[in-house]
Amino acid sequence: MTQTETLTTLLQKLDEPVATYTALDRYYDGTQPLAFLSPEAKVALGTRFGRMASNIPRLAVTALAERLRITGFTAADVWAEWIRNDLDQTSGVAHREALLFGDSYVIVWADALGRPNVTIESAKQVAVQRDPATRQITAAVKRWETKTTTEAALYLPDEIVRLRANSTGATITGFQTIGTIPNPLGVVPVVNLRNSDRLLDDFGSSEIDDLMPLVDALNKTLADLMVTSEYVGRPRRWATGIELTEEPVLDAEGDPVLDEAGQPVMREVNPIPEGHRAMISENDQAKFGQLNAADLGGYEAAVRVILGQIMAVSTLPAHYVGVFTDNPASADALRAAEASLTARAEARQATFGRAWEQVARLVVAVRDGVDPATVEVRVQWADAATRSVAQEADAVVKLHQAGLLPASYALAKLGYSDDEIAEIRVARRAEALDGAGLSLVRGGQTA
């Protein structure tokens, strides 16, 4: 395949999921249109109430992403570069993008000083091509826009090609090569974080794919609840034996509407406005009463059924989606309820971990000028389970006191970074030296 054919194929692949990403964006932002409404209901409702959306999709994504926290790497010293590139913050963005869209990307190259430069990229701007035999990335493209141009970069194992189209909105055609940079790494410096448990999928899967129809059902039920509450939630009043009053129909300018005979068109209206708290009639035959208010309990039951399906699909525990009992759950019960969510987070750690290890290899390759394939590195994750600081510390201290864990590993289990562990060791050494010096002074005085 020629370079032009590769570029065309990648740009076409970049445009293929645009509609899907737009829909996912709307559900993540809670701005999707209301579903399951009949045409008659849409006309009747009009714009009577604002947006009604329970943003479960954002909760499902963030609940997983907050449990995906990288604490360090072993076998290769890359933590300083990790911090310098702000990946302790932006790696979470990569996880959220991958969980939402199914894919996110990381590009590793060198900055102006020759240091590793790592950037997080969106699936809306990057597409990759894989070897069907090894599943390794063989080419990648990034496309973005400026105020007047459309820019693109084609990443190949031996070179990086810069392209430009002199207009905005360019998709496949109109690009001209403006520069070529040799790629000494020998591999495409683009890493894909893919959220998928299938081998042959062209794109990753979103965590909210299965949630969207359930969220539509939930939002429709909530909208029905609000409409019912507005229309018949308050008791409706009735009266008999009272003559209706008439008033002229007015046009848009406030003038009376006339019929063919030139007479004002009249309409009958309620003589007792809705806002009046007291109803009075001079007719001794008049009767007043009140209809029963609508029972909204059926909507509550429907919401609980739909939330049950949402919890089953997303593994979100009940207390995450607002389903509470009269008696607060204990800490152990909460952890048990989050077991499925924790297991899903650990599965994502295994999936994304290989990608981050490849990023670390590229960082070492750029920094030290070595072949990325020769770099050995392993990623370390914080515990995905929810535990209190006291519980975690108690468990780790017991393992350390039993001689099963060294102090440095115990600190890592508590979530301390490599830099923090080094600072703690220096501080402990300084305290030990101060204590030893104080003992010598006291010993001298005693002697």
C-alpha positions in Angstrom: 0.0 0.0 0.0 1.4 3.4 -1.0 1.7 6.3 1.4 -1.2 8.1 -0.3 -3.4 5.0 0.0 -2.5 4.6 3.6 -3.4 8.3 4.3 -6.7 8.0 2.5 -7.6 4.8 4.4 -6.8 6.3 7.7 -8.7 9.5 7.1 -11.8 7.5 6.0 -11.5 5.4 9.1 -11.3 8.6 11.2 -14.6 9.9 9.7 -16.4 6.6 10.0 -17.5 6.8 13.7 -18.3 10.5 13.7 -22.1 10.0 14.1 -21.5 7.5 16.9 -19.2 9.8 18.8 -21.7 12.7 18.5 -24.5 10.5 20.0 -22.1 9.4 22.8 -21.2 13.0 23.5 -24.9 13.9 23.9 -25.6 11.1 26.3 -22.4 11.9 28.3 -23.5 15.6 28.5 -27.1 14.7 29.3 -28.4 16.6 26.2 -29.9 13.7 24.2 -33.4 14.2 22.9 -36.3 12.7 24.8 -37.2 9.2 23.4 -40.4 7.1 23.4 -42.6 10.1 22.9 -45.5 9.9 20.5 -45.9 12.7 17.9 -49.1 13.8 19.6 -47.4 14.0 22.9 -44.6 16.1 21.4 -47.1 18.5 20.0 -49.0 18.7 23.3 -45.9 19.2 25.4 -44.2 21.7 23.1 -41.6 23.6 25.2 -43.6 23.5 28.5 -40.7 22.2 30.5 -36.9 22.3 30.1 -34.5 19.4 29.7 -35.2 16.3 31.6 -32.3 13.9 31.9 -30.8 11.8 34.6 -27.2 11.7 33.7 -26.4 8.0 34.5 -23.9 7.7 31.5 -21.5 10.3 33.0 -21.8 8.5 36.4 -21.0 5.1 34.8 -17.9 6.5 33.1 -16.5 8.5 36.1 -17.3 5.7 38.6 -14.9 3.5 36.6 -12.3 6.2 35.7 -11.8 7.2 39.3 -10.7 3.7 40.2 -8.0 3.7 37.4 -5.1 5.5 39.1 -1.5 4.7 38.1 0.9 4.9 41.0 4.2 4.0 39.4 6.3 1.8 37.1 8.8 -1.0 37.9 11.8 -2.2 36.0 12.3 1.2 34.3 12.7 4.7 35.8 10.1 6.7 34.0 8.2 8.4 36.8 10.1 11.7 36.5 9.1 11.9 32.8 5.5 10.9 33.8 5.2 13.8 36.2 6.9 16.3 33.9 4.4 15.5 31.2 1.5 15.9 33.7 0.4 12.3 33.0 -0.5 11.9 36.7 -3.4 14.2 35.8 -4.1 13.7 32.1 -3.9 9.9 32.2 -7.3 10.1 33.8 -8.6 12.0 30.8 -7.3 9.2 28.6 -9.2 6.7 30.6 -12.5 8.7 30.5 -12.1 9.1 26.7 -11.5 5.4 26.2 -14.4 4.4 28.5 -16.8 6.9 26.7 -15.8 6.5 23.0 -14.1 3.1 23.2 -10.7 4.4 22.2 -8.2 7.1 23.2 -4.6 7.6 22.1 -1.2 8.6 23.4 1.5 10.0 21.1 5.1 9.9 22.3 7.8 12.1 20.6 10.6 14.5 21.5 10.2 18.1 22.4 12.6 20.9 21.3 15.1 19.9 24.0 15.1 16.2 23.0 13.1 15.2 26.1 10.1 12.8 25.8 6.9 14.6 25.1 3.7 12.6 25.8 0.3 13.9 24.7 -3.2 12.5 25.2 -5.3 12.4 22.0 -9.0 12.0 21.3 -10.5 9.3 19.1 -12.1 12.2 17.2 -8.7 13.3 15.9 -6.6 10.0 15.7 -7.1 6.8 13.8 -4.7 3.8 13.5 -4.1 0.9 11.1 -3.1 -2.5 12.4 -1.2 -5.5 11.1 -3.9 -8.2 10.9 -1.4 -10.9 11.8 0.3 -9.2 14.9 -2.3 -6.6 15.7 0.5 -4.1 16.0 -0.1 -0.5 14.9 1.6 0.0 11.5 0.4 3.5 10.7 -1.6 6.3 12.3 -2.9 9.7 11.5 -3.9 12.8 13.5 -6.1 15.5 11.9 -6.9 18.9 13.5 -8.0 22.3 12.4 -6.7 25.8 12.8 -8.6 29.0 12.0 -7.7 28.8 8.3 -6.3 25.4 7.6 -6.7 21.7 8.3 -3.6 20.0 9.6 -2.6 16.4 9.6 0.3 14.2 10.6 0.9 10.7 9.2 2.9 8.5 11.6 4.8 5.6 10.0 7.5 3.3 11.4 10.3 5.1 9.5 9.0 8.6 9.1 6.4 11.2 10.2 4.8 13.2 7.4 3.2 16.7 8.0 0.3 17.6 5.7 -1.9 20.7 5.3 -5.1 21.6 3.5 -5.6 25.3 2.9 -9.2 25.3 4.2 -11.1 24.2 7.2 -13.3 21.2 7.2 -11.1 19.1 4.9 -11.6 15.4 5.3 -9.8 13.3 2.8 -8.8 15.4 -0.2 -6.8 18.7 -0.5 -3.8 17.7 1.7 -0.3 18.6 0.6 2.9 17.4 2.2 4.7 20.3 3.9 7.5 18.3 5.7 8.9 14.9 6.6 10.7 13.9 9.8 12.7 10.6 10.1 11.4 8.3 12.8 14.4 6.6 14.5 12.2 4.6 16.9 11.4 2.1 14.2 7.8 1.8 15.4 4.7 4.1 15.1 4.9 6.4 18.2 1.1 6.1 18.8 -0.4 3.9 21.5 -4.1 3.0 21.5 -6.1 2.6 24.7 -8.9 0.4 23.6 -11.9 -0.4 25.8 -12.9 -3.8 24.3 -13.0 -7.4 25.2 -13.3 -8.6 21.6 -10.4 -9.4 19.2 -11.7 -8.4 15.8 -13.6 -5.2 16.5 -12.4 -2.2 14.4 -13.3 0.2 17.2 -13.6 -0.1 21.0 -16.9 -0.2 22.8 -18.3 2.5 25.0 -19.3 1.8 28.6 -22.7 3.5 27.9 -23.6 1.5 24.7 -25.9 -0.8 26.7 -27.1 2.0 29.0 -28.5 4.3 26.4 -31.9 2.7 25.8 -32.3 2.2 29.6 -31.5 5.8 30.2 -34.0 6.8 27.5 -36.6 4.8 29.4 -35.7 6.4 32.7 -35.8 9.9 31.3 -39.2 9.2 29.6 -40.6 8.0 32.9 -39.3 11.0 34.8 -40.8 13.3 32.1 -44.1 11.5 32.5 -43.9 12.0 36.2 -43.3 15.7 35.9 -46.2 16.1 33.3 -48.5 14.2 35.6 -47.4 16.2 38.6 -48.1 19.4 36.7 -51.4 18.5 35.2 -53.2 16.2 37.7 -50.7 16.1 40.6 -52.6 18.9 42.3 -56.3 18.2 43.0 -58.5 19.6 40.3 -61.6 21.5 41.4 -65.1 21.4 39.8 -68.2 23.4 40.0 -71.8 23.1 38.7 -74.7 25.6 38.5 -72.5 28.5 37.5 -72.8 30.2 34.1 -69.7 30.5 32.1 -68.6 34.0 31.1 -67.6 35.1 27.6 -64.7 37.2 26.4 -63.6 38.3 22.9 -60.9 36.4 21.1 -57.9 38.7 20.5 -55.4 38.5 17.7 -51.6 38.9 18.0 -51.9 42.7 18.2 -54.5 42.6 20.9 -57.4 43.6 18.7 -60.7 41.6 18.7 -61.1 38.9 16.1 -64.3 39.5 13.9 -66.4 37.0 12.2 -67.9 37.2 8.7 -70.7 39.4 10.0 -68.3 41.8 11.6 -69.1 40.7 15.1 -66.4 39.9 17.7 -65.7 36.2 18.1 -66.4 35.2 21.7 -65.2 32.3 23.7 -66.5 30.9 27.0 -64.1 31.0 30.0 -64.1 29.8 33.5 -65.7 32.5 35.7 -63.4 31.5 38.6 -59.7 31.9 37.6 -57.4 29.0 38.6 -55.4 31.3 41.0 -58.4 32.1 43.2 -58.2 30.3 46.5 -61.9 30.9 47.3 -64.9 30.2 45.0 -68.1 32.3 45.3 -71.4 32.1 43.5 -74.7 33.9 43.8 -76.6 30.9 42.5 -78.0 28.9 45.4 -77.9 25.8 43.2 -74.2 26.0 42.7 -72.1 23.1 43.9 -68.3 22.8 44.4 -66.0 19.9 44.8 -62.5 18.5 44.2 -61.2 15.5 42.3 -58.6 13.2 43.8 -55.0 14.0 43.0 -53.1 11.6 40.8 -51.2 8.8 42.5 -47.6 9.1 41.5 -46.6 5.8 43.1 -46.7 3.9 39.9 -43.9 6.1 38.5 -41.8 5.4 41.5 -42.2 1.7 40.9 -41.3 2.1 37.2 -38.2 4.1 38.1 -37.0 1.4 40.5 -37.4 -1.3 37.8 -35.5 0.7 35.3 -32.8 1.6 37.8 -32.5 -2.1 38.6 -31.8 -2.9 35.0 -29.3 0.0 34.9 -27.5 -1.3 37.9 -27.3 -4.8 36.4 -25.9 -3.6 33.1 -23.4 -1.0 34.5 -22.5 -2.8 37.8 -23.2 0.5 39.6 -24.2 -0.2 43.2 -27.6 1.0 44.5 -26.1 3.8 46.6 -24.4 5.2 43.4 -27.8 5.7 41.6 -29.7 7.0 44.6 -31.5 3.9 45.8 -31.3 4.0 49.6 -32.8 2.0 52.4 -34.1 3.3 55.7 -31.1 1.8 57.6 -27.7 3.0 56.4 -25.5 0.2 55.1 -22.3 -0.7 56.9 -18.9 -0.2 55.4 -18.6 -3.9 54.7 -22.0 -4.0 53.0 -21.0 -1.0 50.8 -17.7 -2.8 49.7 -19.7 -5.9 49.0 -22.2 -3.9 46.9 -19.2 -2.4 44.9 -17.6 -5.8 44.2 -18.8 -6.0 40.6 -17.8 -2.4 39.9 -14.4 -3.2 41.4 -14.0 -6.3 39.3 -14.8 -4.3 36.2 -12.3 -1.6 37.1 -9.6 -4.3 37.6 -10.4 -5.7 34.2 -9.9 -2.2 32.7 -6.6 -1.9 34.6 -5.4 -5.1 32.8 -6.6 -3.8 29.4 -5.2 -0.3 29.7 -2.1 -1.4 31.6 -0.5 -2.9 28.4 -1.0 0.3 26.6 0.6 2.4 29.3 3.6 0.0 29.4 4.1 0.6 25.7 4.0 4.3 26.4 6.7 3.9 29.0 8.8 1.9 26.5 8.5 4.7 24.0 9.4 7.3 26.7 12.6 5.3 27.6 13.4 4.9 23.9 13.1 8.6 23.2 15.1 9.6 26.3 17.9 7.0 26.1 18.0 6.3 22.4 17.3 2.6 22.7 15.0 0.1 20.9 11.5 0.2 22.5 11.4 -3.6 22.2 14.3 -4.0 24.6 12.7 -2.0 27.4 11.2 -4.0 30.2 8.6 -2.2 32.3 5.5 -2.9 34.4 2.7 -0.5 35.4 1.5 -0.3 39.0 -2.1 0.6 39.8 -3.8 1.8 43.0 -6.2 -0.6 44.5 -9.5 -0.4 42.7 -11.6 -1.4 45.8 -13.0 1.3 48.1 -11.3 1.2 51.5 -10.9 3.6 54.2 -7.4 4.9 55.0 -7.6 3.3 58.4 -8.5 -0.2 57.0 -5.9 -0.1 54.3 -3.2 1.1 56.7 -4.1 -1.5 59.3 -3.9 -4.4 56.7 -0.6 -3.2 55.3 1.0 -2.6 58.8 0.1 -6.1 59.8 1.7 -7.6 56.7 4.8 -5.4 57.3 5.1 -6.4 60.9 4.7 -10.1 59.9 7.8 -9.6 57.7 5.8 -10.3 54.5 6.2 -6.8 53.0 9.3 -4.5 53.0 8.7 -0.9 54.0 9.0 0.5 50.5 6.5 -2.0 49.1 4.1 -1.3 52.0 4.2 2.4 51.2 3.5 1.6 47.6 0.5 -0.4 48.7 -0.8 2.6 50.6 -0.8 4.6 47.3 2.4 6.6 47.8 4.3 7.4 44.5 7.9 6.6 43.9 8.9 10.2 44.6 7.0 10.2 47.9 8.5 6.9 49.0 12.0 8.3 48.3 11.2 11.4 50.3 9.9 9.3 53.2 13.1 7.2 53.2 15.3 10.3 53.3 13.2 11.8 56.1 13.4 8.5 58.1 17.1 8.3 57.6 17.5 12.0 58.7 15.4 11.3 61.8 17.5 8.2 62.6 20.7 10.1 62.3 19.3 12.9 64.5 18.3 10.3 67.1 21.7 8.6 66.9 23.5 12.0 67.4 21.2 12.8 70.4 22.0 9.5 72.0 25.8 10.0 71.6 25.5 13.5 73.2 23.5 12.1 76.1 25.9 9.3 76.5 28.8 11.7 76.6 27.1 13.8 79.3 26.3 10.7 81.4 29.8 9.5 81.2 
